[in-house]
Every structure is written in structure tokens, then in C-alpha cells.
Amino acid sequence: MEDRKREGMICRKEKITFMSVWTCIRTPITAVLVNCWNEKLDVIVIENKPSEFNKLAKRVNKKALALGLSPIYGLENAYGYGRSLAVWLIEKGYAVKDVNPSLAYDQRKSAPMMKKNDEHDAYCVATVLINQLHTLPDAKPEDNHWTLSQLVNRRDTLVKDGIQALVTVLFASILVIMMQQTC
């Protein structure tokens, strides 16, 4: 029975092309297209903005179609920097899996690297996607959670800016008082 399940998974994985996406706040999105044997088929770099997402999907679809495979996307940060891409892909009907950052981190640490790069990070996400395809959760970016997170971040920024403004005003007042005392 176990062999039969394993054979079914292998057959399904052989029919899939794995598109892993690594997102970061300061760099463009780096995506690596990998087959079930961990062979890199393509590397795609786009800006992290919705106007660029169609380029990614078209290139992935073209490659997958040429190979007779179906694409599945794995995003390391489907609820953070990769949220907009995850939402866009889901709205377009693509299968999107959420790859836990700690799993990708463990994969990165398992290979000696002299310097970190986005392509290798994306490849590590792909490796996790391939190895744990059936246990990874589907990406389901929740708008309420994201909105609350944005509001909390905004509040923290306002508080920080408010304190900085208050300190600036107090510092200026102290300087004025000190200058008056010296005159």
C-alpha cells in the first residue's frame, strides 16, 4: 500500500514544474523554476509590483507548456513581502503553497555557501516545495490579518515619529534656554 502511495506521488511530481519565489523588501523578486529532480530550468527576476507579475506567469507558463508540465508556486513569504504576488497568483487560479521561512532557512544552512544570494535562497525554497509538497499548506493571505498588521506598523511609525518630533522640540527649547542664560 505504501509503495502504491509513493508511486502516485512520484507520478504527480513528475508532471509538475516547481516555481519557487523568494521575496525581500529591498531587492526584486527572484524566482527559480525547478523540476522534480531538483534541476534548475530557469531563473526569473522581476520587480515586486503587480504590473510585473504577468511577466513571471507568462514565462513560467511558456516553459511549463514546452515541457508538458503544470506549474505550482511556492512562496517563502506569502504573508509578508510576497503577499501581493500570492494574492495575484491565487486570483489568477494558480496553485500556491506557503513555505515556512524556517524550513527554507534550514535548507540554506545545509549547504556551505561563501556568500548569500537571492537565486540560492529561491532554490532552497524550491527544494522544500518539492520535498514537502503534500504537507505544505496552501497560501491563503488573509486580508484582516494583513490590514491589522499594516495598522500596527503605521501606529508604531507614528509613535516613533511623534517621539522624535517631541525630542527635537525639547532639544531646541533647551538650546534656547541655554543661549539665553549665556547672554
N, C-alpha and C positions, 0 to 999 in steps of 0.2 A: 504494500500500500504506500509506504513512504517513498519507494523508488518511483512509483507512478506519479505522486505529487511532484517530486523533484524533476522528473522528465517534463511534466506540464509547465513548470516554472521556466525551465531551460528553453523550451519551445517558445514561450511567450517572450522571454527576454531576448531571444534571437531575432524577434520581429520588431524590436523596439530600438530606437536611437535615443540615447540619453543626452539631454541638453541640460548641462548644469550652469548655473548663473551665480556669480559672486559679485555682490554689490558693496560699495563703500561710499562714504559721503564725499570724499574729495577726488575720487577717480571715476572714470567711465565704467560702465558695466562690462565685465569680461565674462564671456560665455564660451564653454568648451563642449563640443559635440563629440560624444564617445559612443562606441558600440559596446556590446555586451562582453567583449573580450578586453575591455579597457584600452582599446586603441583610439587614439585621438584622430578624429576625422576632420575637424575644423575648429578654428578659434575665431570668435567674433567679438569685436569691441565696438560698443555704441555708447552714446551719452545716455545718462539715466533720466530721460524725459519721454513722455508719451509719444511725441512726434517721431521718435527713433524706434519705438517698439515694433512697428510694422516691418522695418528693415530686418530686424532679428528674425521675426516669424517667417518672412518670405525666404530668407536664406536657409533657415532650418528646414522649412517645408520642401524647398528645392532639393536639398541634399538628401532628405529622408525619402522623397519620391524617387530620386535616382537610384537609391539603394533598396527600394521596396519596403521601407520600414515606417513605423509610426513614431512620431516624437512624443516624449514625455519630458516635462521640465522639472528640475529640482532647484529650488532657491534656498540658499542658506539663510537669508534674512527676509522671509516673506512677510514679516510683520513690522519691519523697520525700514531700512533704505530700499529694500526690494518690494515694498508693499505696492507701489503704483504699478510695477511690472506684473506682480502676481494678480492684482485686480484686473488688469488689461487682458492677460492671458486667459484667466477664468471667464471673463466676459466674452472672449472670442471662442470659447469652447475647448481650450487645450487642457490636458491633464497636468496638474501642477502639484508637486509634492513639497512639503516643508522639511528641509534638512536642518536638524538641530545643530546650532553652531558648535556645541561641544563634540559632536561626532566628527564634524569636519576638522576641528582642531586636533583631535586625536589622530586622524588620518594624516594631517600635515606633519605632526610630530613623529610619525612612524618612519619617515624618510629623511635622511640627512640632507639639508639644504643649506647652502652657504648664504644665500640671501633670499628673502621672501619676495614673491611676485604674484600678481593677480591671476595669471594664467595657471600657475601651480595651485593656487587656492581654489580656483574653479574646477580644476581636475580632481582635487581632493573631494569636493562636493559631489562630483560625478561618480567617484569611486564609492562613496557612501550610498548614493542613489542606486547604483547597480546592486551593491551587496545587500542593501536593506529595503529594496523596492516595496516589498509586500508588508513591511512593518512601519514604514514612514507614513505619517498622517497626510491627508490631502491638505493643501494650503487653503485656509478659509479666513482671509483677512476680515476681521470684524470692525465695522465702522465705528461702533460705540466705543470699543476699547481704544482704537486709534485716535478718535476725536478727544476722548478724555486725556490720553497721553499728550496730545498736542496742547490742550488747555493747561495741563500741569506744567509742561515745559515753558509755555508762554508766561504763566504766572511766575515761575521761578526766574525767568529773564527779567520780568518787570520788577520783581522784588530786588534782584541783584542790581539792576539799573537804578532803581529808586534809592538804594543804599549808597551806590556810588555817587549819585547826584547829591544826596544829603551830605556825604563826606566832603565833596567838593565845595558845597556851600559853607559848611562848617570850617573847612580849612581856609577858605577865602575870608571868612569872618575873623578867624584867629589872626590871619596876616594883617588885616585892617587894624585890629585892636593892638597888635604888637607894634605896628608902624606908628600908631597914634601915641603910644607910650614912649617911643624913642624920640619923637619930635618935640 
